[in-house]
């Protein structure tokens, strides 16, 4: 019997179970669904496009190698972002020993390549002007606050899941998120962004 057809609404966990049974198409569907957000997460975390691309590829290779260890009780995205985050942390530690300066390749300067959402022209223009300031403010955060903010606002993980990913108590995660939001708001206001534009999303206060 051939592999099952992939439905657009099929859950990540269902796809992962199919991949564990040998359905390569299910893994391809997971990559199509998550490659862009994982790459964008790593780009914001590392600030370097080349490193983000390498780490993204390595993360999905590790998913393949470790597929047998995943269990259905774990949410796939939590597991995937834990892999991506840990790879980035490990590489940052290695680079700290080498202390090499990154080369300027003349690209985007570490800005996200995530496509803009479909917005009305006036709002799209405002977003385009705001994005560089948001990226600058994000890069100014301490690493532990930046990763919590990205896992929360970009990856959409719950605080308990971020605690699991980072190996940090949940209360500490919530504190880091609060400090990150306060620092981002202050930094953006210093860059001339209005308080309305810096308001936290509803997700920030949820569990």
C-alpha positions as CSV (number, residue, x, y, z in Angstrom):
1,X,0.0,0.0,0.0
2,X,1.4,3.4,-0.9
3,X,1.8,6.4,1.4
4,X,-1.3,8.2,2.6
5,X,-2.3,11.4,1.0
6,X,-1.5,14.4,3.1
7,X,-4.3,16.7,4.1
8,X,-3.7,20.4,4.6
9,X,-5.5,20.2,8.0
10,X,-3.6,17.1,9.2
11,X,-1.9,17.8,12.6
12,X,1.9,17.8,13.0
13,X,1.6,14.9,15.4
14,X,-0.3,12.8,12.9
15,X,2.3,13.6,10.2
16,X,5.1,12.6,12.6
17,X,3.4,9.3,13.4
18,X,3.2,8.6,9.7
19,X,6.8,9.5,9.2
20,X,7.8,7.1,12.0
21,X,6.0,4.4,10.0
22,X,8.2,5.2,7.0
23,X,6.0,7.7,5.1
24,X,8.6,10.1,3.7
25,X,5.9,12.3,2.3
26,X,4.7,13.1,5.8
27,X,8.1,14.5,6.7
28,X,8.2,16.6,3.5
29,X,4.8,18.0,4.6
30,X,6.3,18.9,8.0
31,X,9.3,20.6,6.4
32,X,7.0,22.6,4.0
33,X,4.9,23.7,7.0
34,X,7.7,24.6,9.4
35,X,10.8,25.4,7.5
36,X,10.1,29.2,7.0
37,X,9.1,29.9,10.6
38,X,12.0,27.9,12.0
39,X,14.4,29.7,9.7
40,X,13.0,33.0,10.7
41,X,13.2,32.1,14.4
42,X,16.9,31.2,14.0
43,X,17.6,34.3,11.9
44,X,16.3,36.5,14.7
45,X,18.1,34.4,17.3
46,X,21.5,34.5,15.6
47,X,21.3,37.7,13.5
48,X,23.1,35.9,10.6
49,X,21.4,34.6,7.6
50,X,24.1,32.0,6.7
51,X,24.1,30.6,10.2
52,X,20.3,30.5,10.4
53,X,20.2,28.5,7.1
54,X,22.8,26.0,8.3
55,X,21.1,25.6,11.6
56,X,17.7,25.2,10.0
57,X,18.9,22.4,7.8
58,X,20.7,20.7,10.7
59,X,17.5,20.9,12.8
60,X,15.5,19.0,10.3
61,X,18.3,16.5,9.8
62,X,18.2,16.0,13.5
63,X,14.4,15.5,13.4
64,X,15.1,12.6,10.9
65,X,17.8,11.1,13.0
66,X,15.8,11.4,16.3
67,X,12.4,10.6,14.9
68,X,12.3,7.3,16.8
69,X,12.6,9.1,20.1
70,X,9.6,11.4,19.6
71,X,6.5,10.3,21.4
72,X,2.9,11.4,20.6
73,X,2.4,12.9,24.0
74,X,4.9,15.7,23.1
75,X,3.7,18.5,20.8
76,X,5.8,18.4,17.7
77,X,6.4,22.1,17.5
78,X,7.8,22.1,21.1
79,X,10.2,19.3,20.2
80,X,11.2,21.0,16.9
81,X,11.9,24.4,18.4
82,X,13.8,22.8,21.3
83,X,16.1,21.1,18.7
84,X,16.5,24.4,16.8
85,X,17.2,26.4,19.9
86,X,19.7,23.9,21.4
87,X,21.6,23.8,18.1
88,X,21.8,27.6,18.1
89,X,23.0,27.7,21.7
90,X,25.6,25.0,21.2
91,X,27.0,26.8,18.1
92,X,27.1,30.1,20.0
93,X,29.1,28.4,22.7
94,X,31.6,27.1,20.1
95,X,31.8,30.5,18.5
96,X,32.5,32.1,21.8
97,X,35.7,30.1,22.0
98,X,36.8,30.9,18.5
99,X,35.9,34.7,18.8
100,X,35.8,35.2,15.1
101,X,34.1,38.2,13.6
102,X,31.3,37.6,11.1
103,X,31.9,38.8,7.6
104,X,29.6,41.4,6.1
105,X,28.2,39.7,3.0
106,X,26.2,42.8,1.9
107,X,22.9,41.0,2.4
108,X,20.0,42.0,4.6
109,X,22.2,42.6,7.6
110,X,20.4,40.0,9.7
111,X,16.9,41.1,9.0
112,X,14.1,38.5,8.7
113,X,13.3,37.1,5.4
114,X,9.8,36.2,6.5
115,X,7.3,37.4,3.9
116,X,5.0,40.3,4.8
117,X,1.4,39.4,5.7
118,X,-1.3,40.5,3.3
119,X,-2.1,43.9,4.7
120,X,-3.9,47.0,3.3
121,X,-1.3,49.2,1.4
122,X,-1.2,51.9,4.2
123,X,-0.7,49.3,6.9
124,X,1.8,47.4,4.8
125,X,3.8,50.6,4.4
126,X,3.7,51.3,8.1
127,X,4.9,47.7,8.9
128,X,7.7,48.0,6.4
129,X,8.9,51.2,8.1
130,X,8.5,49.7,11.6
131,X,10.2,46.3,10.9
132,X,13.8,47.6,11.0
133,X,13.2,49.3,14.3
134,X,11.6,46.1,15.7
135,X,14.6,44.1,14.6
136,X,17.0,46.6,16.1
137,X,15.1,46.6,19.4
138,X,15.0,42.8,19.4
139,X,18.8,42.5,18.8
140,X,19.3,44.8,21.8
141,X,17.7,42.3,24.3
142,X,19.9,39.9,26.4
143,X,20.0,36.5,24.8
144,X,17.9,34.8,27.4
145,X,15.1,37.4,27.0
146,X,15.3,37.3,23.2
147,X,14.9,33.6,23.0
148,X,11.9,33.6,25.3
149,X,10.3,36.4,23.4
150,X,10.8,34.6,20.1
151,X,9.6,31.3,21.3
152,X,6.5,33.0,22.7
153,X,5.6,35.6,20.1
154,X,7.1,34.0,17.0
155,X,6.9,30.2,17.6
156,X,3.7,30.5,19.6
157,X,4.7,28.2,22.4
158,X,3.1,28.3,25.8
159,X,5.1,29.4,28.9
160,X,5.2,25.8,30.1
161,X,6.5,24.6,26.8
162,X,9.2,27.4,26.7
163,X,10.2,26.3,30.2
164,X,10.6,22.7,28.8
165,X,12.5,23.9,25.7
166,X,15.0,26.1,27.7
167,X,15.3,24.0,30.8
168,X,14.2,27.0,32.9
169,X,11.5,27.3,35.6
170,X,8.2,28.6,34.2
171,X,8.2,31.6,36.6
172,X,11.6,32.6,35.3
173,X,10.4,32.3,31.8
174,X,7.5,34.6,32.6
175,X,9.8,37.1,34.2
176,X,12.1,37.1,31.2
177,X,9.1,37.7,29.0
178,X,8.0,40.6,31.1
179,X,11.4,42.1,31.1
180,X,11.7,41.6,27.3
181,X,8.4,43.4,26.7
182,X,9.4,46.3,28.9
183,X,12.8,46.6,27.3
184,X,11.4,46.4,23.8
185,X,8.8,49.0,24.5
186,X,11.3,51.4,26.0
187,X,13.8,50.8,23.1
188,X,11.1,51.3,20.5
189,X,9.9,54.5,22.1
190,X,13.5,55.8,22.2
191,X,13.5,55.0,18.4
192,X,10.4,57.1,17.9
193,X,7.8,54.4,17.7
194,X,4.5,55.3,19.4
195,X,3.2,53.3,22.4
196,X,0.3,52.1,20.4
197,X,2.6,50.3,18.0
198,X,4.5,48.7,20.8
199,X,1.5,47.2,22.6
200,X,2.0,43.6,23.5
201,X,-0.1,41.0,21.7
202,X,-2.8,39.1,23.6
203,X,-0.6,36.0,23.5
204,X,2.0,37.6,25.8
205,X,-0.3,37.6,28.8
206,X,-1.8,34.1,28.2
207,X,-0.7,30.9,29.7
